[in-house]
Amino acid sequence: MTARPVTSALAGLAAVVALLTGCQPAAAPEAAPAPTPSTAAPAPSSPAPTPATLLLTDFGADTVTFVDPSRPAPAADLGSVRVGTAPYGVAVGPDGTAWVATAEGVAVVDTRARVRTALIPYTTPTGPVTTGEYRGGGLGIALAPDGRRVYVGVNVPGRNGALEVIDTATRAVVATAPVGRRPFDVDLSPDGRQVYVTGHDSFDVTVVDTTDLRTRRIEVAPYGTAGGLGSWRKPHYTVVRPADGALLLPFEGERLAVVDPASGRVRIEPMTADTHQHGAALGPDGTLFVVGTGPVDPDRQRGPSLTVRAPDGSERLVPLSGPHETVTPSPDGATAYVAGGYTRDGGWDGLSVVDVRTAAVTRLPVGHRPLAVAVLPATR
């Protein structure tokens, strides 16, 4: 659904199966005192949002949609391009080339000419091309910092997945590596030497060395891995913190797993949203944005929200109307674009555009169950 030299969103989404087993709540490592949430006071004043053109992956169709979020609908919809069945994550390079993970293969889109220029098939067998939450094919995707490789997490329904490596010059898969189940997210270390693949159904992050494709598994399961609501309390999306290379994975609006990818050590910090969480992204100043999709335990959890977590750990919560999937901040961090195409029931055809300073939310009906959002580079 991230980070992600320009964007990866996502994400996240796959085909066939039902919820896999989850976990008994486990004692978390010692944590700092919980931050106090705030939904009232706005953040300090910041520059006005910068206009941008967005690219949405239409998981409910076979297209990507271009959007001008500064316009009201229907003028905000700038048109769509067919890319392939049920597109999930997207990564965009500085030249405006978009790499889109679909059920059929990775689509290459010239976002300036607004045409698909290639569709790169996967080498991993994924079964019939289908749609829906558990479909096979590409989920998370990321572009290397030097632009020479694209890394895509490929879901194989009911089995472990694969990381496929695409040469951007030849536009072909040149290598694969084994990863966990349902690779929702793919991220890169700041130096591009490691790929981090988040396995939703295997409770893990697979660390892949980009030089020789050696892999190492880190379990990330703050609630354990078996039983009860544990089938929901799994990792979804990961953020790489540039300052120290730590991996940040939010869980249930209660626990932020901070992972050292070198040692595999997992430390827990408290969160305050108290809601099931999916997408996460980092702003330019280190602010962490996390999408809350709503309660999986209605007796104790709250509704959908966007967590705005400052680098010092303090949090503000912005209520959202209905579930969403991923979030992408604007380049200046003043606006958060939250995709409405939640992978389960409740998703909608549009974005919630959040003014980070005032917490004002504008619902913009565009796209077809959009899952990932990329901010396109400015046209010269």
C-alpha positions in Angstrom: 0.0 0.0 0.0 4.5 2.3 1.0 6.6 3.8 1.3 8.5 3.2 -0.9 10.8 5.2 -3.3 7.9 7.1 -4.3 5.0 5.0 -3.2 4.2 1.5 -2.6 1.2 1.0 -1.2 0.1 -1.3 -0.8 -0.2 -3.3 -0.6 -2.1 -5.2 0.0 -4.7 -8.2 -1.5 -5.3 -11.9 -2.4 -7.7 -14.6 -3.5 -9.5 -17.7 -2.2 -9.3 -19.0 1.5 -10.9 -17.8 4.7 -9.3 -16.3 7.7 -6.3 -18.3 8.9 -5.7 -19.0 12.5 -4.5 -16.2 14.7 -3.4 -15.9 18.3 -3.9 -16.0 22.0 -3.0 -12.5 23.5 0.5 -12.7 24.7 2.3 -10.5 27.2 3.9 -7.6 25.4 7.5 -6.5 26.2 7.8 -3.7 28.6 6.5 -0.5 27.1 6.5 3.2 27.8 3.4 4.9 29.3 0.6 5.1 26.8 0.4 8.4 24.8 -2.8 10.4 25.4 -5.0 10.7 22.3 -6.4 14.0 21.2 -9.2 14.7 18.8 -9.7 18.3 19.6 -6.6 20.5 19.4 -5.2 21.0 15.9 -1.5 20.6 15.1 0.6 23.7 14.9 0.2 25.8 11.8 1.9 24.4 8.7 2.1 25.4 5.0 -1.0 25.1 2.9 -1.4 21.8 1.1 0.4 21.5 -2.2 -1.8 20.6 -5.2 -0.9 17.2 -6.7 -2.0 14.7 -9.2 -2.8 11.3 -7.7 -2.8 7.8 -9.1 -5.3 5.3 -7.6 -5.3 1.5 -8.0 -8.8 0.4 -8.7 -9.1 -2.9 -6.9 -12.8 -3.1 -7.8 -12.0 -2.9 -11.5 -9.0 -3.4 -13.8 -7.8 0.2 -14.0 -5.8 3.0 -12.4 -7.5 6.4 -12.1 -5.8 9.8 -12.3 -7.2 12.3 -9.8 -6.9 16.0 -9.1 -7.8 16.2 -5.4 -8.0 20.0 -5.5 -11.2 19.7 -7.6 -14.6 18.5 -6.5 -16.1 15.4 -8.1 -16.7 14.7 -10.9 -14.1 17.1 -12.2 -11.5 15.5 -9.9 -11.6 12.3 -12.0 -9.0 12.9 -14.8 -9.6 9.5 -16.5 -8.5 5.9 -16.1 -6.1 3.4 -17.9 -6.7 -0.3 -18.0 -3.8 -2.2 -16.3 -5.0 -5.7 -15.4 -7.4 -7.5 -13.0 -7.8 -6.2 -9.4 -4.7 -3.9 -9.1 -3.3 -3.6 -5.6 0.0 -1.8 -4.8 1.8 0.8 -6.9 5.3 2.3 -7.0 6.1 5.4 -9.1 9.6 6.5 -10.2 10.8 10.1 -10.6 10.3 9.8 -14.3 6.6 9.2 -13.8 6.7 5.5 -14.7 4.2 3.6 -12.5 4.6 -0.1 -11.7 1.3 -1.6 -10.7 0.8 -5.1 -9.0 -2.3 -6.8 -10.6 -3.6 -10.3 -10.5 -2.3 -10.9 -14.0 1.2 -9.3 -13.7 3.0 -6.1 -13.1 1.6 -3.3 -15.4 3.9 -0.6 -16.5 2.2 2.8 -17.0 3.5 6.0 -18.5 1.7 8.4 -16.3 2.5 11.4 -18.5 1.2 9.9 -21.7 -1.4 8.0 -19.6 -1.0 4.6 -21.4 0.0 1.1 -20.3 3.3 0.3 -22.0 3.8 -3.3 -20.7 2.3 -6.1 -18.6 5.0 -8.3 -17.1 3.7 -11.8 -16.2 4.7 -13.5 -12.9 6.9 -16.5 -13.0 5.3 -17.9 -9.8 2.2 -20.0 -10.5 -0.7 -18.3 -8.8 -3.7 -20.2 -10.1 -6.6 -18.7 -12.1 -6.9 -15.0 -12.4 -9.6 -13.9 -9.9 -10.7 -10.9 -7.9 -11.5 -10.3 -4.3 -9.6 -10.2 -1.0 -7.8 -13.5 -1.3 -6.9 -13.4 -5.0 -3.6 -14.6 -6.3 -1.0 -12.3 -7.9 0.9 -9.2 -6.9 0.2 -7.3 -3.7 2.9 -5.1 -2.2 5.4 -3.5 -4.6 8.5 -1.2 -4.3 11.0 0.4 -6.6 14.7 0.3 -5.7 16.3 3.7 -4.9 18.4 3.5 -8.1 15.4 2.6 -10.2 17.0 -0.5 -11.6 14.8 -3.1 -9.9 11.2 -3.5 -8.9 10.3 -5.9 -6.1 6.8 -7.3 -6.0 5.2 -9.6 -3.4 3.2 -12.4 -5.2 0.4 -14.2 -3.4 -0.1 -17.9 -3.9 -3.5 -18.7 -2.4 -3.2 -21.1 0.5 0.6 -21.3 0.4 3.7 -19.2 1.0 4.3 -16.4 -1.5 7.3 -15.2 -3.5 9.2 -12.0 -4.0 9.8 -11.5 -7.7 12.5 -9.1 -8.9 11.9 -7.2 -12.1 14.7 -5.6 -14.2 13.2 -2.2 -15.1 15.3 -2.0 -18.3 14.3 -5.3 -19.8 10.9 -5.4 -18.1 11.3 -9.0 -17.2 11.4 -11.1 -14.0 15.0 -11.9 -13.3 14.9 -13.6 -9.9 12.6 -14.9 -7.1 12.9 -15.5 -3.4 10.6 -17.3 -1.0 8.6 -15.2 1.5 5.6 -15.6 3.9 1.9 -15.9 3.2 -0.1 -13.1 1.6 2.8 -10.5 1.1 0.7 -7.4 1.8 3.6 -5.0 1.7 7.1 -4.6 0.3 9.5 -2.0 1.5 13.2 -1.2 1.1 16.0 -0.2 3.4 17.1 3.4 2.9 20.3 2.1 1.2 18.4 -0.4 -1.0 20.4 -3.3 0.2 17.5 -5.1 1.9 13.8 -5.7 1.0 11.3 -6.2 3.8 8.2 -8.3 2.8 5.3 -8.3 5.3 3.6 -11.7 5.4 0.0 -11.1 6.7 -0.9 -14.8 7.2 2.5 -15.9 8.4 2.9 -13.2 11.1 6.3 -12.2 9.8 8.6 -9.9 7.9 11.0 -11.6 5.5 14.3 -9.8 5.1 15.7 -10.3 1.6 19.3 -9.4 0.7 19.1 -7.6 -2.6 22.6 -8.8 -3.6 22.2 -12.6 -3.3 18.5 -12.9 -2.3 19.3 -14.7 0.9 16.2 -14.6 3.2 15.7 -14.3 7.0 12.4 -14.5 8.8 11.4 -12.2 11.7 8.2 -13.1 13.5 6.1 -10.1 14.4 3.2 -11.3 16.5 2.5 -9.0 19.5 -0.7 -11.0 20.3 0.8 -14.5 19.5 -0.1 -16.7 16.5 -2.9 -19.0 17.5 -6.6 -18.9 18.5 -9.4 -16.5 19.0 -9.2 -13.0 17.6 -5.6 -13.7 16.7 -6.7 -14.4 13.1 -7.3 -10.7 12.8 -4.3 -9.5 14.8 -1.8 -9.9 12.1 0.7 -7.6 10.4 -0.5 -5.7 7.4 1.7 -2.9 6.3 5.2 -1.8 7.3 6.9 1.6 7.5 10.7 1.9 7.4 12.0 4.8 9.6 14.9 6.4 7.7 16.5 7.8 10.9 17.5 4.4 12.2 16.2 1.8 9.7 13.6 0.5 12.2 10.5 -1.2 10.9 7.2 0.1 12.3 4.1 -2.2 12.2 0.9 -1.1 13.9 -1.6 -3.5 15.6 -5.2 -2.9 16.7 -4.6 0.8 17.7 -2.9 -0.6 20.8 0.6 -1.8 19.9 3.3 -0.4 17.6 5.8 -3.1 16.9 9.3 -1.5 16.4 11.5 -4.1 14.7 15.3 -4.0 14.4 15.8 -5.8 11.1 19.4 -6.6 11.9 18.9 -8.4 15.2 15.2 -9.3 14.7 14.4 -7.8 18.1 10.8 -6.6 18.5 10.0 -3.8 20.9 6.4 -2.6 21.6 5.2 1.0 22.0 1.6 1.8 23.0 -0.9 3.3 20.7 -4.3 4.9 21.4 -6.8 4.4 18.5 -8.2 1.1 19.8 -9.3 -0.1 16.4 -8.2 -2.7 13.8 -5.5 -1.1 11.6 -4.2 -1.6 8.1 -2.3 1.0 6.0 0.6 3.0 7.4 2.9 5.7 5.9 5.5 8.2 7.1 5.4 11.9 6.4 8.5 14.0 5.6 8.9 15.1 9.2 8.7 11.6 10.6 4.9 11.8 11.4 3.4 8.3 11.2 0.0 7.9 9.7 -2.0 4.7 10.4 -5.4 3.7 9.0 -7.9 2.3 11.5 -10.6 0.3 9.7 -13.0 -0.2 12.6 -13.6 -2.7 15.4 -13.0 -6.5 15.1 -14.2 -6.7 18.8 -17.2 -4.3 18.9 -17.4 -4.8 22.7 -14.2 -2.9 23.3 -12.9 -1.2 20.1 -13.8 2.0 18.5 -14.7 3.0 14.9 -12.6 3.9 11.9 -9.9 6.6 12.2 -6.7 8.0 11.0 -3.9 8.1 13.6 -1.5 11.0 13.3 1.5 10.0 15.5 4.2 12.6 16.0 7.9 11.5 16.2 7.7 11.9 20.0 4.9 9.3 20.2 2.0 11.6 20.9 -1.1 10.9 18.8 -4.1 12.7 17.4 -7.0 10.7 16.1 -9.1 11.8 13.1 -12.4 10.0 12.8 -13.2 8.6 9.4 -16.6 7.5 7.9 -16.3 3.8 7.2 -13.4 1.5 6.6 -10.4 2.5 4.5 -7.3 0.6 3.4 -4.1 2.7 2.9 -2.8 6.2 3.5 -0.4 8.3 1.5 0.8 11.8 2.7 1.4 14.7 0.3 5.1 15.6 -0.2 4.8 18.4 2.3 3.0 16.3 4.8 0.1 18.8 5.0 -2.5 16.4 3.5 -3.2 12.7 4.0 -5.0 10.8 1.2 -6.8 7.7 2.6 -8.0 5.1 0.1 -11.6 4.0 0.6 -11.3 0.6 -1.1 -11.1 -1.5 2.1 -10.4 -5.2 1.1 -13.3 -6.5 3.1 -17.0 -5.4 3.4 -17.5 -1.7 3.8 -15.1 -0.4 1.2 -16.2 2.5 -1.0 -15.4 4.2 -4.3 -13.4 7.1 -3.1 -10.8 8.9 -1.0 -10.9 10.7 2.3 -8.7 13.8 2.0 -7.5 14.8 5.4 -6.1 18.2 6.3 -3.5 17.3 8.8 -3.4 20.7 10.5 -7.1 21.1 11.1 -8.3 17.4 11.0 -10.9 18.4 8.4 -12.0 15.4 6.2 -13.3 15.7 2.6 -14.8 12.7 1.0 -14.0 12.6 -2.7 -15.9 10.0 -4.7 -13.4 8.8 -7.3 -12.1 5.5 -8.6 -13.4 2.0 -8.2 -12.6 0.7 -4.7 -9.2 2.3 -4.7 -6.6 0.5 -2.5 -3.4 2.4 -3.0 -2.6 6.0 -3.7 0.5 7.4 -5.3 1.4 11.1 -5.6 2.8 11.6 -9.1 5.9 13.7 -9.7 5.3 17.2 -11.0 5.4 17.5 -14.8 8.1 19.8 -16.1 
